[in-house]
């Protein structure tokens, strides 16, 4: 990225570490559990390659969004910029896809929580509770904190995040120590085929780097300091990328490739993967810590997504901040995904794929178009993404590939491992 003007802005007191943590905490969550499952066909080399390519394209599209945002006052929303540069139709489409992603992810995390809590109940307490019931209870408990206030969510989220970080290092420190290179490199499958399964993983990788809604927030955090904001995007997304790669090595270095087939056949929900990983460790406490981590990872993601959806719905329907107004917002926010969890409790993997499709619009295609239009309208720019028009076309092509991958997969035209 290049800074093309000597103009300087007043620097805020926001730290680089704080901004990077905002990005990293936003994207690293329960969605990471989908990666080793969908990459079982392409395996570690091709899957890792697509993950790195996706990280680069998503970082670039995030920088393009930053480039466009810098032409507007600090605090201008995503919708404000899209409406002014691309018009009402694109703004309506963008708004719809943002809401769709938030709704589908809320459903995904209710589905994931149901499966993990059911596994925890049967495995540790001998109590069999259907996933649709545990998922609904999970949504009611954490939805209550969202209804109370943003401050309540912040306090709960801080505790959840702390436990998640602690259990992450305990779990993956152990799993990394017992990675088998022969399993990781899939030595036993002599004539294994990997490349045919590459295209289908694109939407899932894209959904793993959806930090673009935080770009306007970082402008408030830092002020108009494009270099600092870009560094926060860079380091925050790099943290996520490194954690994803570690997670893939842990999963694919402990579970043989053929053993992923029953996990996929079981719907690919978190409980099946957690059970498989817990079974390969000789230390009983590892499965307990893994269960705790998966539960808190889902809770962390749920709180972050539903708070965003709650605020979005309150603004859309103009509900006030009174207890009754917040109750109305809570009903609009939680009833659709909870009903989805009751009707179809094992849709976690499918929901992540749909989220990737919708996110292609507002996190890839729209930022590229915003950069193109802002360069046409504003001749002087304080920050410009490197690569000129070619990079805009590369990002647009990346978006088209993701849409094509999802459509072909939905029509059963792509090979399934």
C-alpha positions as CSV (number, residue, x, y, z in Angstrom):
1,X,0.0,0.0,0.0
2,X,1.2,3.5,-0.7
3,X,0.5,6.8,0.9
4,X,0.3,9.2,-2.0
5,X,0.0,12.6,-0.3
6,X,2.1,14.5,2.3
7,X,-1.1,15.6,4.1
8,X,-1.1,14.6,7.8
9,X,-3.9,14.0,10.2
10,X,-4.2,14.4,13.9
11,X,-3.2,11.1,15.5
12,X,-5.6,9.6,18.1
13,X,-4.3,7.7,21.1
14,X,-5.4,4.3,19.8
15,X,-2.6,1.7,19.9
16,X,-1.6,-0.5,17.1
17,X,-2.1,-3.5,19.4
18,X,-5.6,-2.5,20.2
19,X,-6.6,-2.1,16.6
20,X,-5.1,-5.4,15.6
21,X,-6.9,-7.1,18.5
22,X,-10.2,-5.6,17.3
23,X,-9.6,-7.2,13.9
24,X,-8.3,-10.5,15.2
25,X,-11.0,-11.0,17.8
26,X,-13.7,-10.2,15.1
27,X,-12.6,-12.9,12.7
28,X,-11.3,-15.7,14.9
29,X,-14.1,-17.6,16.3
30,X,-16.4,-20.6,15.9
31,X,-16.1,-20.4,12.1
32,X,-12.6,-21.8,12.3
33,X,-14.0,-25.2,13.1
34,X,-15.4,-25.4,9.5
35,X,-11.9,-25.1,7.9
36,X,-10.4,-28.5,8.4
37,X,-13.7,-30.2,7.5
38,X,-14.2,-28.4,4.2
39,X,-10.5,-28.7,3.4
40,X,-10.4,-32.5,4.0
41,X,-10.4,-33.0,0.3
42,X,-7.9,-30.4,-0.8
43,X,-5.8,-31.1,2.4
44,X,-3.1,-29.0,4.0
45,X,-1.1,-27.8,0.9
46,X,-3.9,-26.7,-1.4
47,X,-6.2,-25.7,1.5
48,X,-3.4,-23.5,3.0
49,X,-2.7,-22.0,-0.4
50,X,-6.3,-20.9,-0.9
51,X,-6.4,-19.6,2.7
52,X,-3.3,-17.4,2.1
53,X,-4.7,-16.2,-1.2
54,X,-8.0,-15.3,0.4
55,X,-6.2,-13.5,3.2
56,X,-4.4,-11.3,0.7
57,X,-7.5,-10.5,-1.4
58,X,-9.6,-9.8,1.8
59,X,-6.8,-7.5,3.2
60,X,-6.7,-5.7,-0.2
61,X,-10.4,-5.2,-0.3
62,X,-10.4,-4.0,3.3
63,X,-7.7,-1.4,2.3
64,X,-9.9,-0.4,-0.7
65,X,-12.8,0.2,1.7
66,X,-10.4,2.3,3.8
67,X,-9.3,4.3,0.7
68,X,-12.9,5.2,0.0
69,X,-13.8,5.9,3.6
70,X,-11.0,8.5,4.0
71,X,-12.9,10.9,1.7
72,X,-15.7,11.1,4.2
73,X,-15.9,12.5,7.8
74,X,-14.8,10.2,10.6
75,X,-17.8,8.2,11.8
76,X,-19.4,7.9,8.4
77,X,-21.0,4.4,8.2
78,X,-20.4,1.8,5.5
79,X,-23.9,2.6,4.2
80,X,-23.2,6.3,3.9
81,X,-20.1,5.7,1.7
82,X,-21.8,3.1,-0.5
83,X,-24.9,5.3,-1.0
84,X,-22.9,8.4,-2.0
85,X,-20.5,6.6,-4.3
86,X,-22.6,3.8,-5.8
87,X,-26.2,4.9,-5.4
88,X,-29.3,3.6,-3.7
89,X,-29.5,0.3,-5.6
90,X,-26.1,-0.8,-4.5
91,X,-26.7,0.5,-1.0
92,X,-29.9,-1.6,-0.8
93,X,-28.1,-4.7,-2.0
94,X,-25.2,-4.0,0.3
95,X,-27.5,-3.5,3.3
96,X,-29.4,-6.7,2.5
97,X,-26.2,-8.8,2.3
98,X,-24.9,-7.4,5.5
99,X,-28.1,-8.2,7.3
100,X,-28.2,-11.7,5.7
101,X,-24.6,-12.5,6.8
102,X,-25.4,-11.4,10.4
103,X,-28.6,-13.5,10.5
104,X,-27.0,-16.6,8.9
105,X,-24.0,-16.4,11.2
106,X,-26.3,-16.1,14.2
107,X,-28.1,-19.2,13.1
108,X,-24.8,-20.9,12.4
109,X,-23.6,-20.2,16.0
110,X,-26.9,-21.4,17.5
111,X,-26.5,-24.6,15.5
112,X,-22.9,-25.0,16.6
113,X,-23.7,-24.3,20.3
114,X,-26.5,-26.8,20.2
115,X,-24.2,-29.6,18.9
116,X,-21.3,-28.7,21.3
117,X,-23.5,-28.3,24.4
118,X,-25.3,-31.6,23.6
119,X,-21.9,-33.3,23.3
120,X,-20.7,-31.8,26.6
121,X,-23.9,-32.9,28.4
122,X,-23.7,-36.5,27.2
123,X,-19.9,-36.9,27.4
124,X,-19.4,-35.3,30.9
125,X,-22.7,-35.6,32.6
126,X,-24.4,-38.6,30.9
127,X,-27.4,-36.5,30.1
128,X,-28.9,-36.7,26.5
129,X,-30.4,-33.3,25.4
130,X,-31.4,-32.7,21.8
131,X,-29.2,-30.1,20.0
132,X,-32.2,-28.0,19.1
133,X,-33.0,-27.6,22.8
134,X,-29.5,-26.8,23.9
135,X,-29.1,-24.4,21.0
136,X,-32.3,-22.6,21.9
137,X,-31.3,-22.3,25.6
138,X,-27.9,-20.9,24.5
139,X,-29.6,-18.3,22.4
140,X,-31.9,-17.3,25.2
141,X,-29.2,-17.0,27.8
142,X,-26.7,-15.0,25.7
143,X,-29.5,-13.1,23.9
144,X,-30.6,-11.8,27.4
145,X,-27.2,-10.0,27.8
146,X,-27.6,-8.5,24.3
147,X,-31.1,-7.2,25.3
148,X,-29.9,-5.7,28.6
149,X,-27.2,-3.4,27.2
150,X,-24.0,-3.2,25.2
151,X,-22.1,-2.8,28.5
152,X,-23.5,-6.1,29.7
153,X,-22.3,-7.8,26.5
154,X,-18.8,-6.2,26.9
155,X,-18.4,-7.6,30.4
156,X,-19.5,-11.1,29.4
157,X,-17.5,-11.0,26.2
158,X,-14.3,-10.0,28.2
159,X,-14.7,-13.1,30.4
160,X,-15.6,-15.4,27.5
161,X,-12.6,-14.1,25.4
162,X,-10.2,-14.6,28.4
163,X,-11.3,-18.2,28.8
164,X,-11.2,-18.8,25.0
165,X,-7.6,-17.6,24.8
166,X,-6.5,-19.7,27.8
167,X,-8.1,-22.9,26.5
168,X,-6.8,-22.2,23.0
169,X,-3.2,-22.3,24.1
170,X,-3.8,-25.3,26.4
171,X,-5.6,-27.3,23.7
172,X,-3.5,-26.5,20.7
173,X,-0.2,-26.6,22.6
174,X,-0.9,-30.2,23.3
175,X,-2.3,-31.1,19.9
176,X,0.7,-29.5,18.2
177,X,3.0,-31.6,20.3
178,X,1.5,-34.8,19.0
179,X,1.2,-33.9,15.3
180,X,2.2,-36.9,13.2
181,X,4.0,-35.8,10.0
182,X,2.9,-38.9,8.2
183,X,-0.7,-38.0,8.9
184,X,-0.2,-34.4,8.1
185,X,1.4,-35.2,4.7
186,X,-1.1,-38.0,4.1
187,X,1.7,-40.4,3.2
188,X,-0.5,-43.5,3.4
189,X,-2.7,-42.5,0.5
190,X,-0.3,-43.0,-2.5
191,X,-2.7,-42.0,-5.3
192,X,-4.7,-39.4,-3.4
193,X,-6.3,-36.6,-5.4
194,X,-6.5,-33.1,-3.9
195,X,-6.8,-30.4,-6.6
196,X,-10.4,-31.3,-7.7
197,X,-11.6,-30.2,-4.2
198,X,-10.0,-26.8,-4.2
199,X,-12.8,-24.6,-5.7
200,X,-15.4,-25.5,-3.1
201,X,-13.4,-24.2,-0.2
202,X,-13.2,-20.6,-1.4
203,X,-16.5,-19.3,0.3
204,X,-15.5,-20.9,3.6
205,X,-12.1,-19.2,3.5
206,X,-13.7,-15.9,2.6
207,X,-16.1,-16.1,5.6
208,X,-13.0,-16.5,7.8
209,X,-11.8,-13.0,7.1
210,X,-14.9,-10.8,7.4
211,X,-13.5,-7.8,9.3
212,X,-14.6,-5.1,6.8
213,X,-17.4,-3.8,9.0
214,X,-14.7,-2.7,11.5
215,X,-13.0,-0.3,9.0
216,X,-15.2,2.7,9.9
217,X,-14.8,1.8,13.6
218,X,-11.0,1.9,13.2
219,X,-11.3,5.4,11.7
220,X,-13.0,6.5,14.9
221,X,-10.4,4.7,17.0
222,X,-7.4,6.2,15.2
223,X,-8.7,9.3,13.4
224,X,-7.8,9.8,9.7
225,X,-4.5,7.9,10.0
226,X,-4.4,5.6,7.0
227,X,-1.0,4.0,7.7
228,X,-1.9,3.1,11.3
229,X,-5.3,1.8,10.2
230,X,-3.8,-0.3,7.5
231,X,-1.2,-1.7,9.9
232,X,-4.0,-2.7,12.3
233,X,-5.8,-4.5,9.4
234,X,-2.5,-6.1,8.3
235,X,-1.4,-7.4,11.7
236,X,-4.9,-8.3,12.9
237,X,-5.6,-10.4,9.8
238,X,-2.1,-11.9,10.0
239,X,-2.8,-13.0,13.6
240,X,-6.0,-14.7,12.3
241,X,-4.1,-16.3,9.4
242,X,-1.4,-17.8,11.7
243,X,-4.0,-19.1,14.1
244,X,-5.9,-20.7,11.3
245,X,-2.8,-22.4,9.9
246,X,-1.9,-23.7,13.4
247,X,-5.5,-25.0,13.8
248,X,-5.3,-26.8,10.4
249,X,-2.0,-28.4,11.4
250,X,-3.4,-29.6,14.7
251,X,-6.5,-31.1,13.1
252,X,-4.9,-32.6,9.9
253,X,-1.8,-33.7,11.8
254,X,-3.9,-35.8,14.3
255,X,-6.8,-37.0,12.2
256,X,-6.0,-39.0,9.1
257,X,-7.6,-37.7,5.9
258,X,-9.9,-40.8,5.4
259,X,-11.3,-40.3,9.0
260,X,-12.8,-36.9,7.9
261,X,-15.3,-38.7,5.8
262,X,-17.5,-39.8,8.7
263,X,-17.2,-36.3,10.2
264,X,-18.5,-34.8,6.9
265,X,-21.2,-37.5,6.6
266,X,-22.3,-36.5,10.1
267,X,-23.1,-33.0,8.9
268,X,-19.8,-31.5,9.7
269,X,-20.9,-29.8,12.9
270,X,-18.5,-28.9,15.6
271,X,-19.3,-31.8,17.9
272,X,-18.2,-34.5,15.5
273,X,-14.8,-32.7,15.0
274,X,-14.3,-32.1,18.7
275,X,-15.1,-35.8,19.4
276,X,-12.6,-36.9,16.8
277,X,-9.8,-34.7,18.1
278,X,-10.5,-35.6,21.7
279,X,-10.3,-39.2,20.9
280,X,-6.7,-39.0,19.5
281,X,-5.2,-37.6,22.6
282,X,-4.0,-39.9,25.4
283,X,-4.5,-37.2,28.0
284,X,-8.1,-37.1,29.2
285,X,-8.0,-33.4,30.2
286,X,-7.3,-32.4,26.6
287,X,-10.9,-33.3,25.5
288,X,-12.3,-31.4,28.5
289,X,-10.3,-28.3,27.6
290,X,-11.2,-28.7,23.9
291,X,-14.9,-28.9,24.9
292,X,-14.5,-25.7,27.0
293,X,-12.7,-23.9,24.2
294,X,-15.3,-24.9,21.6
295,X,-18.2,-23.7,23.8
296,X,-16.5,-20.4,24.6
297,X,-15.4,-19.9,21.0
298,X,-19.1,-20.2,19.9
299,X,-20.2,-17.9,22.7
300,X,-17.6,-15.3,21.7
301,X,-18.6,-15.3,18.1
302,X,-22.3,-15.3,19.0
303,X,-22.0,-12.2,21.2
304,X,-20.0,-10.3,18.6
305,X,-22.3,-11.1,15.7
306,X,-25.6,-10.7,17.5
307,X,-24.6,-7.3,19.0
308,X,-23.9,-6.1,15.5
309,X,-27.2,-7.5,14.2
310,X,-29.1,-6.0,17.2
311,X,-27.8,-2.5,16.5
312,X,-28.5,-2.9,12.8
313,X,-32.1,-4.0,13.4
314,X,-32.6,-1.2,15.9
315,X,-31.4,1.4,13.4
316,X,-33.4,-0.2,10.5
317,X,-36.7,-0.3,12.3
318,X,-36.0,2.9,14.4
319,X,-36.7,1.1,17.7
320,X,-35.7,3.3,20.7
321,X,-33.3,2.3,23.5
322,X,-35.9,1.8,26.2
323,X,-36.5,-1.7,27.7
324,X,-39.6,-2.1,25.5
325,X,-37.8,-0.8,22.4
326,X,-34.8,-3.1,23.1
327,X,-37.3,-6.0,23.6
328,X,-38.8,-5.4,20.1
329,X,-35.3,-5.3,18.6
330,X,-34.4,-8.5,20.4
331,X,-37.4,-10.3,19.1
332,X,-36.6,-9.2,15.5
333,X,-33.0,-10.2,16.0
334,X,-33.3,-13.6,17.6
335,X,-36.6,-15.2,16.5
336,X,-35.7,-16.0,12.9
337,X,-32.3,-17.7,13.7
338,X,-33.8,-19.5,16.7
339,X,-36.6,-20.9,14.6
340,X,-33.9,-22.0,12.1
341,X,-32.1,-23.8,14.8
342,X,-35.2,-25.6,15.9
343,X,-36.2,-26.7,12.4
344,X,-32.7,-27.5,11.1
345,X,-30.3,-27.9,14.1
346,X,-27.3,-29.2,12.1
347,X,-26.8,-26.5,9.5
348,X,-23.6,-25.0,10.8
349,X,-21.4,-25.9,7.7
350,X,-24.0,-24.9,5.2
351,X,-24.6,-21.6,7.0
352,X,-20.9,-20.7,6.9
353,X,-21.0,-21.4,3.1
354,X,-24.0,-19.1,2.7
355,X,-22.3,-16.4,4.8
356,X,-19.3,-16.6,2.5
357,X,-21.5,-16.1,-0.6
358,X,-23.2,-13.0,0.9
359,X,-20.0,-11.6,2.2
360,X,-18.6,-11.7,-1.3
361,X,-20.9,-8.8,-2.2
362,X,-20.2,-6.4,0.7
363,X,-16.6,-7.4,1.6
364,X,-15.1,-8.0,-1.9
365,X,-17.1,-6.6,-4.8
366,X,-18.5,-3.5,-3.1
367,X,-15.1,-2.3,-1.7
368,X,-13.5,-2.8,-5.2
369,X,-16.2,-0.7,-6.8
370,X,-15.9,1.9,-4.1
371,X,-12.2,2.3,-4.7
372,X,-12.8,2.6,-8.5
373,X,-15.5,5.2,-8.1
374,X,-13.7,7.2,-5.4
375,X,-10.6,7.5,-7.7
376,X,-12.8,8.7,-10.5
377,X,-14.6,11.3,-8.3
378,X,-11.8,12.5,-6.0
379,X,-8.6,13.4,-7.9
380,X,-6.6,13.9,-4.7
381,X,-6.2,10.9,-2.4
382,X,-4.3,10.6,0.9
383,X,-4.1,6.9,0.6
384,X,-4.3,4.6,-2.4
385,X,-4.1,0.8,-2.6
386,X,-1.2,-0.3,-4.7
387,X,-1.7,-2.1,-8.1
388,X,-4.0,0.5,-9.7
389,X,-6.9,-0.8,-11.8
390,X,-5.3,-4.2,-12.1
391,X,-5.6,-4.9,-8.4
392,X,-9.3,-3.8,-8.5
393,X,-9.9,-6.3,-11.3
394,X,-8.0,-9.1,-9.4
395,X,-10.3,-8.5,-6.3
396,X,-13.4,-8.5,-8.5
397,X,-12.2,-11.8,-10.1
398,X,-11.7,-13.2,-6.7
399,X,-15.3,-12.3,-5.8
400,X,-16.6,-13.9,-9.0
401,X,-14.7,-17.1,-8.3
402,X,-16.3,-17.3,-4.8
403,X,-19.8,-16.8,-6.2
404,X,-19.1,-19.4,-9.0
405,X,-17.8,-21.9,-6.4
406,X,-20.9,-21.6,-4.3
407,X,-23.3,-21.9,-7.2
408,X,-21.5,-24.9,-8.6
409,X,-21.4,-26.6,-5.2
410,X,-25.1,-25.9,-4.6
411,X,-25.9,-27.5,-7.9
412,X,-23.7,-30.6,-7.0
413,X,-21.4,-29.8,-9.9
414,X,-18.3,-29.9,-7.8
415,X,-16.7,-33.1,-6.5
416,X,-17.3,-33.8,-2.8
417,X,-14.8,-35.6,-0.6
